[in-house]
Amino acid sequence: MAYWLCITNRDNWGVVKEKNVWGVAKRHKNTIAKVKPGDKLVFYVKQERKNKEVLEPKIVGIFEVVSELYTDSTKIFKSPPHLSETYPLRIKIRPIKLGELDFKPLIPKLKFITNKKKWSGHLMGKAMREILEEDYRLIEGLL
């Protein structure tokens, strides 16, 4: 079993919760191809600006993978206008734990983040990344 951090925005988090599906762009094929049924996905929503308010990054839920990878180009996820991606590489998932956990206080405790000062570099440009079981257990215990 593997543990994954899935990086998304608030809009697509709503889709994930409602439809119990996770999808990524084709350029992330090599990563999502490693995901297997039974793996655990930890969902991270990025820091965003809404009007003048800064919405801090959060861990928002843990899901279990319940299907093999499949392709579906139905437009359910929102992508930046310049990309118009459908995130067609998808897996079906089921919720294990939902809640909100502020991410920044976790940074000093997470082993996969080796550069604590430039921690966002561990997440940039990725749709998901594998994390250590130890990090997963920490998050699961706090969520």
C-alpha positions, 0 to 999 in steps of 0.5 A: 500500500502507498500513501499519496498527497493529492494537490488541488484547489477548492473548486476541484475539491468540491468535485472530488467530494461530490463524485468520489473521483480523482483526476489528473492531467495527462502530463502526470500519467507516470505518477498516477499510473503507480496508484493501486486500489487500497492506496490512501490519498490525502487531499491538500487544497492550495493557498488561494486568494478570494477577493482580498482574503487569503485562504490558507492551505489545508488538508481536507480529507483522506480517501481510499482508492477503489478502482484501477486507473481509467480514462474519462474526458467528461468535463467535471473538473475546473482547469485554468482557462489557458489549459482547458484540461479535463484531467482525464486520468482518473481513479474512483475513491471512497472517503475515509475521513473528512475534516480541515487541518491547517497545513502550515503547522504540520510542515516542521513534522512532515518528513517528506518536506525536507526544505522547511523554509521553501516547503512549497517547492515540494508541491509545485507543479505536481498533481500528487506525490507519494508520502511516507507512511509516517507522514500519513499516520501523523495527518490521519491522527490529527484530521 
